[in-house]
Amino acid sequence: MRGFVYLIVFFSFFDLFSQLPVMSPFALSLGATPFLVGLAVGMYSFSNTIGNVISGFMTDKRGPFFILVLGLFASALSLFLYAFVDGPMSLLGVRFVHGFMEGLIVPAAFTFLANRAEESKRGKSVAISGAFVGLAAIIGPAYGGIVAAKTSTPFIMAVNGGIMMLLAILAFFVLRSFTYVRKQPSKGADSFRVRYLFQHPGMVRAFAGAFFLMFSQGVLALVLPLKVESLGFDTKTTGLLLSTFGVVAILIFLLPINRVFDRVRPVVTLAFGITLMGLSMLFLSQVEELNYLYIAMCIYGAGFAFLFPSINSLLIDSSSPEFRGKAYGYFYAFFSIGVVAGSSLIGFLDLEYRGAFMLTGFILLAVALYALIGLKKKGSIDKSSHVL
């Protein structure tokens, strides 16, 4: 069962990453202005954020099985709609629907996994899920770029839609016997308010980690190609650099080192991971040789590998099954917002690549320091996990 949910996680992120190299050219081919191109790309993240939050509430109310199957079916149908796009405005509409429906899947899938993870192995479990996300980040863009060059963007979306439809049918039969049997709402569940999530120190650190992880990804996607181009290399080099960080992350996720996530407090590995990412950004701002760029991306990949399981473990430790869907809904909403915020801030400030990497590096180091504040207070974060 867990293996099948990992497969769903993989294809959900695969669908996202396969869009990256093709959506802007597709919008341009429809006659979109530069503003509408940016809007078409960002519309997915905007509606995805809404879908994430709604998925969290629906998952707690109906259980992850129902929302997972619904999200897969709805996402499949929305992907088939790209074949009917005939202009920029219809593309915006389809992008909104696609992002929203896709947003239902991931919180439900991770809630499904978290509710069945043994407490002593929850760190290893989320590390494995992180490996599938990393694998999608490596394969997805290459698939999208190669297939689009020989066919079309609607064809790619239709293939993704077919996969999602197959997964939805299989999920209905494979996961229905594992459906979470809900108990009668407790007094605590009746009095639960969303604001509790944002008053919990462990949960706030998990949200901050999710936001700034994707904030750095947004900066990397925007600025790294400019850095590579300034050194006289092509887009192929940029792709290899991004693949390098993904490969390093996957190795750490899957090798025996992943046991560290069950033996060390997640807030410590969170701070360590985001520190490595911050240092890699500062390193990227200074180096001018290709070999050093690869070293910087290896450091970034290691940081990513420590951060992703840590924020998931912190979220699991800081929530109970009754409210975990809401927690994951907001968690992945911060993911969606982060990538837009990163690229938007750098674009707004009009920073060249050196300044952009330096600013991001210092921000990440500040977040690492914040994560450690109060750590020495006896059980301050661990004990608070019983609040929710």
N, C-alpha and C positions, 0 to 999 in steps of 0.2 A: 504493500500500500504506500509506504513512504517513498519508495522508488518512483511510483507513478506520479505522486504529487511533485517530486523533484522534476520530473519530466514536464509537468505543467508549468512550473516556475521557469524552466529553461525556455520553453517555447513562448511564454509571455514576454520575457525579456528579449528573446530572439526576434520577435515581431517588432519590438521597439527599436532595437539596434539595426535591423535590416532597413528601416526607413531612413536612417540618418544620411546616407550618401545620395538618396534619390528624391527626397521630398522637395528640396529647393529647385532642382532642375525641372521637376514635374510641374511645380507651380509656375515657373517661368514659361514653360512650354504652353501653358494655358493663357498666357498674356497677363499674368499678374505683375503689378508694380513691385519694386523692392520692398515697400512697406507691407503689401499684401503677402509677399513671400515670407517675410519674417513673421507675420501674423499667422500664416498657415502652419509654419513650423511650431510656433509657440502655442497655438490653439490646442494641440494635443495635450501638452503639459497642463494647461489651464483646466481643461475639462477632466483630465486624469486626476487632478487634485480633488475635484468635486466627487468623482467616482470613488476615490480612495476613502474619503470621509463617510460617504453614504454606505459603502461596503462594510465599514467597521460597525456602524449602527445596525445594519441589517444582519450581519454575521452574529452579533450578540443576541438578536431577537429571534432569528430563524435557524441559526447554526451554520457553520461554514460550508457544509455539503451543498445545501440549496443555493447559496450565493455563488459558490464556485461553478456549479453546473450552469446556472443562469448567466454568469459572466462569460463563460466559454461560448455558449450558444449565441449570446448577443454580440460578442466580439467577432465571431465568425460572420454573422450577417452584416455587421458594419464594414468588415473588410471587403465583402463582395460589392458594396456600394461604390467603391472607387471606379468600377467599370462604367458607372453612369455619370461620372463627373464630366462636365462640359465647359466649365469656366471657373474663375477664381472664387466666386461666391459659393457655388455648389461645393467646391473643394473645402472651403471653410466650414460649411455645414457638416460634411462627412468627417472632417478632422475632429470636430467637436463630439460627434456621436461616437467615433472610434475611440477617442481618448477616454470618454466617460465610461463606455462599456468595458474597455480594457482595465480601467481603474477598479472595477469590481473584483477582479481575479486575484491579484497578488495579496491583499490583506487577508482574504478568505483562505488562500493556500497556506500562508505562513501561520495563520491561526490554527489551521488543521494540523500542521506539523508541530507547532508549539504545544498544543493540548495533548499530544501523544508522545512527547519527548520525555525520556527518563531524566529526572533532575540532575543526576550525576553525569549525564552525557549530553545535556542540552547545548553546551558549547561546541562539541564535535558535530552535532546535528546541524546547527546553523552554519558551521564552517563548510559542510558538504553542500548545503543549499547555496552558499556563496560561490562555491566552485562552479555550479551550474550557471549562476549569473555571469561569472567571469568568462565561462566558455561561450555564452551567448554574445558577450561583448566582443569576443575575438572573431567568431564565425559570422555573426549577423551582418556587420558592415561589408565584409568581403562578399558574402552571398548577394546582398542587395546591389552592390556596385557591379559585380560580374553579370548577374542575370539581367539587370536593367539595361546593360549595354547591348544585350542580344535580343531582349524582348521589350517589355514596357513596365512602368510602375504599377498600373492596374493588374498586370499579370502576377507580379510579385505579391501584391496584396491578396489576390485570389488564391494563390498557393498557400499563403499564410492562413487565409480564411478556411481553406479545406482542412488544414492541419488542426485548426481550432475546433472545427465541427467534429472531426474524428475524435479529438480529445474529449469534447463534451459528451459524445455518445458513450465512449469508454468510461468516462468518469461516472456517468449515471449508473452503470452496472458494477464497476470496480469498487467505488467508494461508498455506495449506499449501505453496505453492510457494516461500514465503520462510522456511520453517522453518529454524531455526538448526541447522546440522550440527555436532554436538558432537564434539570430539576426545577421544582417550583421556585420562583424568584424569592430570594432571601430578603430580609429587612434591609440588609446592606445594599442589595441590588436596587431596591425600590428608591433608596435615598441617594443613589449614585448620581453625581453631576460631572459633566465633562471637565469642569474647572479643576476637579481633583487630579486629573492627569497632569495638569500644568503646575500643580502645587507639589508634586512628588519629585524629590531631587534626582532619583534614579531615572525616572521617566523623562524629565527635562534634559538630562544628559544624553539619553538615547535620542531624543528629538534633535538636540543640537548636533550630535554626531552625524545623524542622517542628513540634516540640512547642509552641514559644511563638507561632508564627503562629496555630495553632488554639486555643491558650490565650486569645489576645486575641479570637479569634472567639467563643469561649464566653462571655467577659465581655461582648462587644458584644451578643450575642444576648439575654443576660439583662438587662443594665443599660440599654442604649439606649432600649428601649420605656418604661422607668420615667422616664428623663430627659425624653423627649418628652412623656409624659403629665403630668409635673410642670409643664411649660411651657404646658399647655393645648391640646396638639395630639392628634390621633388616630393610630390604627395605620397609616393611609394615609401619614402623614408619615414614620413609621418605615420603611415600605417604600421610600419615595422616597429617604430618606437611605442605606439599604443599597444601593439600586440605583445611587446616585451613586458610591459607592466601587467598585462593580463595573464601571461604565462607564469610569471613569478608569483602572482597572487594565487593562481590555481594550485601550484606546487605546494605552497604553504597550507592552503585549505585541505589538501588531500594527504600530505605526508604525515608521519607520526607526530610532527611538531604541533599538529592541530589539537593534541591533548592539553596543550597549555591553556586552552580556552575553558577547560573544566577544572584546572588546578589553580589558576590565578584569577583574582577578582576582576570582573569584566571592566570596571572603571579604570583599573591599572592598564590593562591591555588596550583599552580605548585611548587613554592618554598617550601611551607608547606609539600606537598606530598613527594617531593624528600628528604627533610630533615628527615621526618619520616623513609623513606627507608634507608637513611644513618645511622641513629641512630640504626635501627634494625640490620644492618650489624655489627656495632661496638658491639652491645649487643650479637649477635651470636658468635663473636670472643672470648668472655669472659666467657659465661655461660657453665656449665658442667652438669646441671640437666635438665631432660626432660621437666618438668613443665615450666622452664624458656625458653626453646626452643619454646614451644607453644606460650608464651607471645611475644617472638621476632617475630614470624611469624604473630601474630595478628597485631603488629605494622607495619610490612612490608605490610600486606594486606590493612591496612588503608592508608598507604602512596601510594600504587599502586592505590587505589580507588580515591584518590585526584589528582594524577598525570595524569592518563589516560584521564579523561574528560577535564582537564585543557589544555593539549597540543592540543587536538582536538578543543576546543573552541578558543584557541589562533590562530590556523591555520585558522579557519573560519573567525575570526575577522580580520586577516591580509591578506586576499585574497578576490578577487571578483570572481563571478561564471565563468567568462571567463578564469581564470587561475587556478581555484581550482583543476582541475584534475591533472595538473602538480605538484601543491603543495602537494596533497595527494600521488602522485606517488613517489616523493622524500621522503616524510614523512615515508611511509611504506618501502622504500628502507633502510632508517636508522634503522627501526625496524629490518629488516633482517640482516643488517651488525652488529648491536649491540650485538645480541646474540652470533654470531660467535666471535666477538672481545673480549667479556668478558671471555669466556672459553679459547680462544686461548692465551690471555695475561697471565692468571693465569698459564696455562700450560707451556708457554714459560719461565716465571719467576720461575717456579718450586716451588711455594709457598705452604706451608702446610696450613691447613684450617684456622688457626688463622690469619696468615699473609694475606691470601687471603681476608677474611672478613674485616679485618682492612683497607687494601688498598682500597677496594671497598667502604667502609663506608666513608673514607676521600674524595674519588673522588666525591661521590654523594653530600656530604656537600659542596664541592667546586662548584659544578654545581648549587646548590641551591643559593649560594652567588652570582654567576654570573647572575642568573636569576633576582636577585633583584637589580643588579647594574643599576643605571639610573632610578629606579622606582620613586624616589622622584622628578625627573625632570618633571615638569608639562606636563603631557600628552605625555611624550616621546615615550612610546610604543603604547598607544591607538591611538594617532594622526597619527602615522606612518602607521596604518592599511589602510589609504586611499591612500598609495603609489601605491599599486597593483590594 
